[in-house]
Amino acid sequence: MSKPEYLTEQEYSEHRANLLRNASVIRVNGMDHSNATKNWPKPKPIPNGLLPVMPFQFDYLPASLGPWTSDIAERMQCPPDFVGIPAVVSLGAALGRKIAIRPQRSTDWTEVPNFWGCIIGRPGALKSPAMRQVIKPLQRLEAQAEKQAESAMQKYAADLELVKFRKDEAKKKAKDALKKGLSTEGLFNIEEPEQPTSRRYITNDTSYESLGEILAANPYGVLAFRDELVSLLKTLDREEYAATRGFFLTAWNGTDGYTFDRIIRCKTRIEAACLSLLGSTQPGRIAEYMRRAIAGGAADDGLIQRFSLISWPDQSPEWRDVDRWPDSEARRAAWDAFGSFDSLDPMRVGAQVDDFDGLPFLRFDDAAQEVFAGWRNDLEHRLRAGELHPALESHLSKYRKLVPSLALVNHLADHGEGPIAEAAILRALAFAQYLESHARRAYGAGTEAESAAAMAILFRIRNGDLKDGFTARELWRNQWTGLTDLDAVKAGIELLVDLAWLDQTEAKTGGRPLVKYDINPRGEP
C-alpha cells in the first residue's frame, strides 16, 4: 500500500499501525451497527486522475524566442511550459499598447497583445526560478529606463532653478513697470518644465490604486508579476475588494479607460488601462479554486477565464545534470526581440491609424485572414452548441482576443512588417490548441478536488476515525490533512454518497434537520 499524497509521513505510519492492530475490526466496519441490515449496493470507484494535456513545443513561440527558452529549460531541467508561457506573457507586455491588431478586414474590432498567464506545478518544480529567468529582459529595460530617468531628473532640477530665476526677474520687471504705469502682460508667462518619470515594465505587490497610478504614467501598460496567483484571486473574490476586481477585469482588455475618484488623491484618469499578469500556483490550490469557480461562486464575471495562457504540464521523471554556460547567441536574439518591441515605431512596420482611434494597428493578409475566419467560424459554433461547461465556454470565448494577439506578437517578433502573414496565425492556432488542453485539465481539476477530499474521508473511515452517524461539521472540526475546508469536506461527502460509499439520513432536531452519514460495510478496507 503506497502513501497517499495528502498524508504526512507520521500520519501514514500511524495509519499503518492502526491497520495492523485493528485489521479484524476494520474488515467488518459497520457490520455490527444498525446499518448492516440495509440493502447496501457495492460502492463505485472514486474517479481520479487529471485529464491528458498536449506537451509544449518550442515551435509555438516566435523563432527569436524558441532557442533561448529551450536553452533555459534544458539547463534548469524544468518543464518547457514553465519557460515558454512566461516568455510569451513578458514579450506581450513589452509590446503592450504600442500597436494592436484588427482581426477583420473592415471593422474596428481591436485587440491589444497583453496576456494573462499562469503555470501550475508542485512545490519544488522550479516554477519561480523559470519565470524569473524569462522576465529578465523586462527587468533590464526597466533598469535602463531608470538610468535615463536619473539623467533627466538632473536636467529637470537645473531647469527648475532657471525657472525660479526667471520668475524672480519677472517680479522685478513687474514692479518697475507698475511704477512707470506700464503693462505687465506676458511677464509671468514662464513655462514650467515637465517632471520626468521612469518607464515601468514590471510591478509586484501593489494596491490597485497604486497600480492605477503606474498605468496612468505608463500608457503602453505594465506586467504585474505575482509568484502565487491563487492568493490574489481569493483576495479579489472578497466583497470588500469588488472595486479592485472590477479594475483588473477592465485592465485585461487593454483598450478601456478607467477613472479613480478619491477625496485625498483627487482624480486619476487612465486613458486605456493595459495590464499583463503572470504568476504560478500549486495543483491543490488551483483545484480547490476551480471547484468553487465551477460551482458558480467565484467566477461568474470571468476573472479566472481571462488567464488564457494557463499551463499544467506533467512532470517528467527524467533528470540529468546540465552544467554549461547559457547559449549567448540565443539569449541575444531573444533580448533583441524585447528591445525591438520597446523601441517599436508602428509606422515603420506598416501600421495604420484611423480618424477615430489613435491606436496604431495591423490586419491580416488575405491568406491569414482566410485561416483566421475559418477558425473563428468553428469557435463560434462550438461556443453556441451548448455542449461545453459554462466555465470552459467562457474561457474559450476569450480566445477571440488570444489568437489574433498571438499572431501579432509572432509576426513582429520575427521582424515582420505590413499585414500579418499566414505563418503567424498558424503558429498561434497550434499554440491555442495546446492551451485548450491545459485549460480543460485545470477546469476538470475542480472535480479532482472533490475526489481528493473523498479519498481523505475514506482514509479516516478505514483508519477507524469515523463511525456511523457522523456529520460533516464533526468531521471538519478534526482539521485532518486534506479536510480543513468545510466546503471541500461537504463536496467529498456528497461524492461518496453519490458513489454509494455513504448513506445520508436526516434526524429531526426541532429546527433544521441534522444530516448524518452511515458507512457502507461493503466498502473494501
C-alpha positions as CSV (number, residue, x, y, z in Angstrom):
1,M,0.0,0.0,0.0
2,S,1.5,3.3,-1.1
3,K,1.3,6.5,1.0
4,P,-1.5,8.9,-0.2
5,E,-0.2,12.3,-1.2
6,Y,-2.5,14.1,1.3
7,L,-0.8,12.4,4.3
8,T,2.3,13.3,6.2
9,E,4.9,10.5,6.9
10,Q,3.9,10.5,10.6
11,E,0.1,10.2,9.8
12,Y,0.8,7.4,7.3
13,S,2.9,5.5,9.9
14,E,0.1,5.8,12.4
15,H,-2.4,4.7,9.9
16,R,-0.3,1.5,9.1
17,A,0.0,0.7,12.7
18,N,-3.8,1.1,13.2
19,L,-4.5,-1.1,10.2
20,L,-2.3,-3.9,11.6
21,R,-3.6,-3.6,15.1
22,N,-7.3,-3.4,14.2
23,A,-7.4,-5.3,11.0
24,S,-10.3,-7.6,12.0
25,V,-12.4,-4.6,13.2
26,I,-11.8,-2.6,10.0
27,R,-12.8,-5.5,7.8
28,V,-16.2,-5.6,9.4
29,N,-16.5,-1.9,10.0
30,G,-20.2,-1.1,10.2
31,M,-21.4,-4.7,10.2
32,D,-22.2,-4.6,13.9
33,H,-24.3,-1.5,13.6
34,S,-27.9,-1.0,12.6
35,N,-26.9,-0.1,9.0
36,A,-25.8,-3.7,8.5
37,T,-29.4,-4.6,7.8
38,K,-29.6,-2.1,5.0
39,N,-29.6,-3.3,1.4
40,W,-26.2,-1.8,0.6
41,P,-25.1,-1.7,-3.0
42,K,-21.4,-2.2,-3.9
43,P,-19.8,1.3,-3.9
44,K,-18.5,2.6,-7.2
45,P,-14.8,3.6,-7.7
46,I,-13.8,7.1,-7.0
47,P,-12.8,9.0,-10.1
48,N,-9.2,10.2,-10.1
49,G,-6.5,11.3,-12.4
50,L,-6.1,14.5,-14.4
51,L,-7.1,15.0,-18.0
52,P,-4.3,14.4,-20.5
53,V,-2.6,17.5,-21.9
54,M,-0.6,18.3,-25.0
55,P,3.2,18.7,-24.5
56,F,4.8,22.1,-25.0
57,Q,6.6,22.7,-28.3
58,F,9.0,25.5,-28.8
59,D,7.7,25.9,-32.3
60,Y,4.7,27.6,-30.7
61,L,6.9,30.6,-30.0
62,P,8.4,33.2,-32.3
63,A,11.6,32.0,-33.9
64,S,13.5,34.6,-32.0
65,L,12.4,33.1,-28.6
66,G,12.5,29.4,-29.3
67,P,16.2,28.6,-28.9
68,W,16.5,30.9,-25.8
69,T,13.6,29.3,-24.0
70,S,14.7,25.8,-24.9
71,D,18.2,26.6,-23.6
72,I,16.8,27.8,-20.2
73,A,14.5,24.8,-19.8
74,E,17.3,22.3,-20.6
75,R,19.8,23.9,-18.2
76,M,17.2,24.1,-15.4
77,Q,15.7,20.7,-16.2
78,C,12.2,22.1,-15.7
79,P,9.1,21.6,-17.9
80,P,9.5,23.7,-21.0
81,D,6.0,25.1,-20.3
82,F,7.4,26.9,-17.3
83,V,9.6,28.9,-19.6
84,G,7.5,29.2,-22.7
85,I,4.3,30.6,-21.1
86,P,6.1,33.4,-19.2
87,A,8.1,34.2,-22.3
88,V,5.0,35.0,-24.3
89,V,3.4,36.9,-21.5
90,S,6.6,39.0,-20.9
91,L,7.0,39.7,-24.6
92,G,3.4,40.8,-25.0
93,A,3.9,43.1,-22.0
94,A,7.0,44.7,-23.8
95,L,4.7,45.5,-26.7
96,G,1.5,46.4,-24.9
97,R,-0.5,49.3,-26.5
98,K,2.2,50.4,-28.9
99,I,0.3,48.5,-31.6
100,A,-2.8,46.4,-31.9
101,I,-4.5,44.0,-34.3
102,R,-7.8,44.3,-36.1
103,P,-8.7,40.7,-36.9
104,Q,-11.4,41.5,-39.5
105,R,-10.9,43.2,-42.9
106,S,-13.1,46.2,-42.4
107,T,-14.4,46.5,-38.8
108,D,-12.9,48.4,-35.9
109,W,-12.7,45.3,-33.7
110,T,-9.3,45.8,-32.0
111,E,-7.3,43.6,-29.7
112,V,-4.2,44.5,-27.7
113,P,-1.5,41.9,-27.1
114,N,-1.4,41.9,-23.3
115,F,-1.7,38.4,-21.9
116,W,-2.6,36.8,-18.5
117,G,-0.6,33.6,-17.8
118,C,-0.4,31.0,-15.0
119,I,1.8,28.0,-14.7
120,I,0.8,25.2,-12.3
121,G,3.2,22.7,-10.7
122,R,4.1,21.2,-7.4
123,P,6.4,22.9,-4.8
124,G,10.0,22.5,-5.9
125,A,9.1,22.1,-9.6
126,L,11.2,25.3,-10.4
127,K,8.2,27.4,-11.4
128,S,9.5,30.6,-9.8
129,P,13.1,30.3,-11.0
130,A,11.9,29.7,-14.5
131,M,9.7,32.7,-14.5
132,R,12.4,34.9,-13.1
133,Q,14.8,33.9,-15.9
134,V,12.3,34.9,-18.5
135,I,11.3,38.3,-17.1
136,K,15.0,39.4,-17.0
137,P,14.7,41.2,-20.4
138,L,11.9,43.3,-18.9
139,Q,13.9,44.0,-15.8
140,R,16.9,45.1,-17.9
141,L,14.7,47.5,-19.9
142,E,13.3,48.9,-16.6
143,A,16.9,49.4,-15.2
144,Q,17.9,51.2,-18.4
145,A,14.8,53.4,-18.2
146,E,15.6,54.2,-14.6
147,K,19.1,55.4,-15.5
148,Q,17.7,57.6,-18.2
149,A,15.2,59.0,-15.7
150,E,18.1,59.8,-13.3
151,S,19.8,61.8,-16.0
152,A,16.6,63.5,-17.0
153,M,15.9,64.4,-13.3
154,Q,19.3,66.2,-13.1
155,K,18.3,68.3,-16.1
156,Y,14.9,68.9,-14.6
157,A,16.4,70.2,-11.4
158,A,18.6,72.6,-13.4
159,D,15.6,73.8,-15.4
160,L,13.6,74.4,-12.2
161,E,16.4,76.7,-10.9
162,L,16.3,78.6,-14.2
163,V,12.5,79.0,-13.9
164,K,12.9,80.3,-10.4
165,F,15.5,82.9,-11.6
166,R,13.1,83.9,-14.4
167,K,10.2,84.3,-12.0
168,D,12.3,86.5,-9.7
169,E,13.4,88.6,-12.7
170,A,9.8,88.8,-13.8
171,K,8.8,90.2,-10.4
172,K,11.4,92.9,-10.6
173,K,10.3,93.9,-14.1
174,A,6.7,93.9,-13.0
175,K,7.4,96.3,-10.1
176,D,9.3,98.7,-12.4
177,A,6.5,98.5,-14.9
178,L,3.8,99.3,-12.3
179,K,5.8,102.3,-11.0
180,K,6.0,103.6,-14.6
181,G,2.4,102.8,-15.4
182,L,3.3,100.3,-18.0
183,S,1.6,96.9,-18.8
184,T,2.9,93.7,-17.1
185,E,1.2,91.5,-19.5
186,G,3.2,88.4,-20.5
187,L,5.9,88.9,-17.9
188,F,4.8,85.8,-15.9
189,N,4.2,83.5,-18.9
190,I,7.0,81.3,-17.9
191,E,6.7,77.6,-18.9
192,E,7.3,75.1,-16.1
193,P,9.4,72.1,-17.1
194,E,7.6,68.7,-17.0
195,Q,8.9,66.4,-14.3
196,P,10.3,63.2,-16.0
197,T,9.1,59.8,-14.9
198,S,10.8,56.4,-15.2
199,R,9.2,54.0,-17.7
200,R,7.8,51.0,-15.7
201,Y,7.7,47.5,-17.1
202,I,7.1,45.2,-14.0
203,T,5.3,45.6,-10.7
204,N,4.8,43.2,-7.9
205,D,2.5,43.5,-4.9
206,T,0.8,46.9,-5.0
207,S,-2.6,48.3,-4.1
208,Y,-4.9,48.7,-7.1
209,E,-4.8,52.5,-6.6
210,S,-1.0,52.4,-6.9
211,L,-1.3,50.1,-9.9
212,G,-3.7,52.6,-11.4
213,E,-1.2,55.4,-11.0
214,I,1.5,53.3,-12.6
215,L,-0.7,52.6,-15.6
216,A,-1.7,56.2,-15.9
217,A,2.0,57.1,-16.1
218,N,2.7,54.2,-18.5
219,P,0.2,54.2,-21.3
220,Y,1.7,51.2,-23.0
221,G,1.0,49.0,-20.0
222,V,2.9,47.0,-17.4
223,L,3.4,43.4,-16.3
224,A,2.1,42.5,-12.8
225,F,4.2,39.6,-11.5
226,R,2.7,37.5,-8.7
227,D,4.5,34.4,-7.6
228,E,1.4,32.9,-6.0
229,L,-1.7,33.7,-8.0
230,V,-4.5,32.0,-6.2
231,S,-3.9,34.2,-3.1
232,L,-4.6,37.2,-5.4
233,L,-7.7,35.6,-6.9
234,K,-9.1,34.7,-3.5
235,T,-8.5,38.3,-2.3
236,L,-10.3,39.6,-5.4
237,D,-13.3,37.3,-4.6
238,R,-13.9,39.0,-1.3
239,E,-16.8,41.5,-1.3
240,E,-14.7,44.4,0.1
241,Y,-12.4,44.1,-3.0
242,A,-15.1,44.4,-5.6
243,A,-13.7,47.6,-6.9
244,T,-10.2,46.1,-7.2
245,R,-11.7,43.1,-9.1
246,G,-13.5,45.5,-11.4
247,F,-10.3,47.3,-12.2
248,F,-8.5,44.0,-13.0
249,L,-11.3,43.0,-15.3
250,T,-11.1,46.3,-17.1
251,A,-7.3,46.3,-17.4
252,W,-7.4,42.9,-19.1
253,N,-8.9,44.4,-22.2
254,G,-6.1,46.8,-22.8
255,T,-8.5,49.2,-24.6
256,D,-10.8,50.6,-21.9
257,G,-10.3,53.7,-19.8
258,Y,-10.6,53.9,-16.1
259,T,-11.0,56.7,-13.6
260,F,-10.1,56.8,-9.9
261,D,-12.1,59.3,-7.9
262,R,-10.6,59.8,-4.4
263,I,-11.1,62.6,-1.9
264,I,-7.5,62.7,-0.9
265,R,-5.8,61.8,-4.2
266,C,-8.4,63.7,-6.3
267,K,-8.9,62.2,-9.8
268,T,-6.7,59.8,-11.7
269,R,-7.6,59.1,-15.3
270,I,-6.2,56.2,-17.3
271,E,-7.0,56.6,-21.0
272,A,-6.7,52.9,-21.6
273,A,-5.7,50.5,-18.8
274,C,-3.4,47.8,-20.1
275,L,-2.3,45.1,-17.7
276,S,-0.4,41.9,-18.3
277,L,-0.4,39.4,-15.5
278,L,1.9,36.5,-14.8
279,G,2.2,34.0,-11.9
280,S,2.1,30.5,-10.7
281,T,0.3,28.2,-8.3
282,Q,0.2,24.6,-7.0
283,P,-2.2,21.9,-8.2
284,G,-4.1,21.6,-4.9
285,R,-4.7,25.3,-4.7
286,I,-5.9,25.7,-8.2
287,A,-8.0,22.6,-8.0
288,E,-9.8,23.9,-4.9
289,Y,-10.3,27.4,-6.5
290,M,-11.6,25.8,-9.7
291,R,-14.1,23.7,-7.7
292,R,-15.5,26.9,-6.2
293,A,-15.4,28.7,-9.6
294,I,-17.3,25.9,-11.4
295,A,-19.9,25.9,-8.6
296,G,-20.7,29.4,-9.6
297,G,-19.3,31.3,-6.6
298,A,-16.0,32.8,-7.7
299,A,-16.0,33.1,-11.5
300,D,-19.4,34.4,-12.7
301,D,-17.7,37.5,-14.2
302,G,-14.9,35.5,-15.9
303,L,-11.9,36.6,-13.9
304,I,-10.2,33.2,-13.9
305,Q,-11.2,32.7,-17.6
306,R,-9.0,35.6,-18.5
307,F,-5.9,33.5,-17.9
308,S,-5.8,32.3,-21.4
309,L,-2.2,31.2,-21.1
310,I,-2.7,28.6,-18.4
311,S,-0.5,25.6,-18.3
312,W,-0.5,22.5,-16.1
313,P,2.2,20.1,-17.5
314,D,3.1,16.6,-16.5
315,Q,6.3,16.4,-14.5
316,S,8.9,14.2,-16.3
317,P,10.5,11.6,-14.2
318,E,13.8,12.1,-16.1
319,W,16.5,14.3,-14.9
320,R,20.1,14.9,-15.8
321,D,22.8,17.3,-14.6
322,V,23.3,20.1,-17.1
323,D,26.2,22.4,-16.1
324,R,27.1,24.7,-19.0
325,W,27.2,28.3,-20.0
326,P,23.9,29.8,-21.4
327,D,23.6,30.0,-25.2
328,S,24.7,33.6,-25.6
329,E,23.6,33.8,-29.3
330,A,20.1,32.6,-28.4
331,R,19.9,34.9,-25.5
332,R,21.0,37.9,-27.6
333,A,18.4,37.2,-30.2
334,A,15.6,36.9,-27.6
335,W,16.6,40.0,-25.7
336,D,16.9,41.9,-29.0
337,A,13.2,41.0,-29.7
338,F,12.3,42.6,-26.4
339,G,14.3,45.6,-27.2
340,S,12.7,45.9,-30.7
341,F,9.3,45.8,-29.1
342,D,10.3,48.5,-26.6
343,S,11.5,50.9,-29.3
344,L,8.9,49.9,-31.9
345,D,7.8,52.6,-34.3
346,P,4.4,51.4,-35.5
347,M,4.5,53.5,-38.7
348,R,7.8,51.8,-39.8
349,V,6.2,48.4,-39.7
350,G,3.3,49.5,-41.8
351,A,0.7,50.2,-39.1
352,Q,-2.5,52.1,-39.9
353,V,-4.4,54.7,-37.8
354,D,-8.0,55.7,-38.3
355,D,-9.6,59.1,-37.6
356,F,-11.5,57.9,-34.5
357,D,-8.9,55.9,-32.6
358,G,-5.2,56.9,-32.2
359,L,-4.1,53.3,-31.5
360,P,-2.0,52.0,-34.5
361,F,-3.0,48.6,-35.8
362,L,-2.2,45.9,-38.3
363,R,-4.5,43.5,-40.1
364,F,-4.1,40.0,-41.7
365,D,-3.1,39.5,-45.3
366,D,-5.5,37.6,-47.5
367,A,-4.2,34.1,-46.7
368,A,-4.0,34.7,-43.0
369,Q,-7.5,36.3,-43.0
370,E,-9.0,33.2,-44.6
371,V,-7.3,30.9,-41.9
372,F,-8.5,33.1,-39.1
373,A,-12.0,33.4,-40.4
374,G,-12.3,29.6,-40.7
375,W,-11.0,29.1,-37.2
376,R,-13.4,31.7,-35.7
377,N,-16.3,30.2,-37.5
378,D,-15.6,26.8,-35.8
379,L,-15.1,28.6,-32.4
380,E,-18.3,30.5,-32.5
381,H,-20.3,27.4,-33.4
382,R,-18.6,25.5,-30.5
383,L,-19.5,28.3,-28.1
384,R,-23.1,28.2,-29.2
385,A,-23.6,24.5,-29.3
386,G,-24.4,24.2,-25.5
387,E,-22.0,21.2,-25.2
388,L,-19.3,23.0,-23.1
389,H,-19.4,23.6,-19.4
390,P,-20.3,27.3,-18.8
391,A,-16.9,27.9,-17.2
392,L,-14.9,26.4,-20.0
393,E,-17.2,28.1,-22.6
394,S,-16.4,31.4,-21.0
395,H,-12.7,30.6,-21.1
396,L,-12.7,29.7,-24.7
397,S,-14.6,32.8,-25.7
398,K,-11.5,34.8,-24.5
399,Y,-9.6,33.1,-27.4
400,R,-11.2,35.8,-29.6
401,K,-8.5,38.1,-28.1
402,L,-5.8,35.4,-27.5
403,V,-5.4,34.0,-31.1
404,P,-5.1,37.3,-33.1
405,S,-2.9,38.8,-30.3
406,L,-0.5,35.8,-30.5
407,A,-0.4,36.2,-34.3
408,L,0.5,39.9,-33.9
409,V,3.4,39.0,-31.5
410,N,4.6,36.2,-33.7
411,H,4.7,38.5,-36.7
412,L,6.5,41.4,-35.1
413,A,8.9,39.3,-33.1
414,D,10.2,37.7,-36.2
415,H,10.7,41.1,-37.9
416,G,7.5,41.0,-39.9
417,E,6.2,44.2,-41.5
418,G,2.9,45.1,-43.1
419,P,-0.1,42.7,-43.0
420,I,0.3,39.7,-40.7
421,A,1.2,36.6,-42.7
422,E,-0.3,33.1,-42.7
423,A,2.6,31.6,-40.8
424,A,2.0,33.8,-37.8
425,I,-1.7,32.8,-37.4
426,L,-0.9,29.1,-38.0
427,R,1.6,29.2,-35.1
428,A,-1.0,31.0,-32.9
429,L,-3.6,28.4,-33.7
430,A,-1.3,25.5,-32.8
431,F,-0.4,27.2,-29.5
432,A,-4.1,27.7,-28.8
433,Q,-4.8,24.0,-29.3
434,Y,-2.2,23.2,-26.7
435,L,-3.6,25.8,-24.3
436,E,-7.1,24.5,-24.6
437,S,-5.9,21.0,-23.5
438,H,-4.4,22.6,-20.4
439,A,-7.4,24.7,-19.7
440,R,-9.6,21.5,-19.8
441,R,-7.2,19.9,-17.2
442,A,-7.5,23.0,-15.0
443,Y,-11.2,23.2,-15.1
444,G,-11.5,19.4,-14.7
445,A,-9.4,19.7,-11.6
446,G,-12.5,21.1,-9.8
447,T,-13.9,17.5,-9.8
448,E,-10.4,16.2,-8.8
449,A,-10.6,18.3,-5.6
450,E,-13.8,16.5,-4.7
451,S,-12.1,13.2,-5.3
452,A,-9.1,14.2,-3.2
453,A,-11.5,15.1,-0.3
454,A,-13.4,11.9,-0.8
455,M,-10.2,9.8,-0.6
456,A,-9.1,11.6,2.6
457,I,-12.5,10.8,4.2
458,L,-12.2,7.1,3.2
459,F,-8.8,7.0,4.7
460,R,-10.3,8.2,8.0
461,I,-13.1,5.6,7.8
462,R,-10.6,2.8,7.2
463,N,-8.4,4.1,10.0
464,G,-11.4,3.8,12.4
465,D,-11.6,7.5,13.0
466,L,-15.2,7.8,11.7
467,K,-18.2,5.8,12.8
468,D,-21.8,5.6,11.6
469,G,-23.8,8.7,12.3
470,F,-21.1,11.2,11.8
471,T,-21.8,14.7,10.5
472,A,-19.9,16.9,8.0
473,R,-19.2,19.5,10.7
474,E,-17.9,16.9,13.2
475,L,-15.6,15.6,10.5
476,W,-14.4,19.1,9.6
477,R,-13.7,20.0,13.3
478,N,-10.9,17.5,13.4
479,Q,-8.9,19.5,10.9
480,W,-7.3,16.4,9.4
481,T,-4.9,16.7,6.5
482,G,-6.9,17.4,3.3
483,L,-10.1,18.1,5.2
484,T,-9.5,21.6,6.7
485,D,-12.0,23.3,4.4
486,L,-15.7,22.8,5.2
487,D,-16.9,23.3,1.6
488,A,-14.3,20.7,0.5
489,V,-15.5,18.3,3.2
490,K,-19.1,18.6,2.1
491,A,-18.2,18.2,-1.6
492,G,-16.2,15.0,-0.7
493,I,-19.1,13.6,1.3
494,E,-21.6,14.3,-1.5
495,L,-19.4,12.4,-3.9
496,L,-19.1,9.5,-1.5
497,V,-22.9,9.5,-1.2
498,D,-23.4,9.6,-5.0
499,L,-21.0,6.6,-5.3
500,A,-22.7,4.7,-2.5
501,W,-19.8,4.7,-0.1
502,L,-22.1,6.6,2.4
503,D,-25.8,6.9,3.0
504,Q,-27.3,10.0,4.5
505,T,-30.2,10.3,6.9
506,E,-31.9,13.3,8.5
507,A,-32.6,13.5,12.2
508,K,-35.3,15.8,13.5
509,T,-34.0,18.4,16.0
510,G,-36.9,20.8,16.3
511,G,-35.2,23.1,13.8
512,R,-33.2,22.4,10.7
513,P,-32.8,18.7,10.2
514,L,-29.4,17.3,11.2
515,V,-27.9,15.3,8.3
516,K,-25.9,12.2,9.4
517,Y,-24.0,9.7,7.4
518,D,-23.7,5.9,7.7
519,I,-20.8,3.9,6.2
520,N,-21.3,1.3,3.6
521,P,-20.0,-2.0,5.1
522,R,-19.3,-3.4,1.6
523,G,-16.6,-0.9,1.1
524,E,-13.1,-2.5,0.8
525,P,-10.8,-1.9,3.8
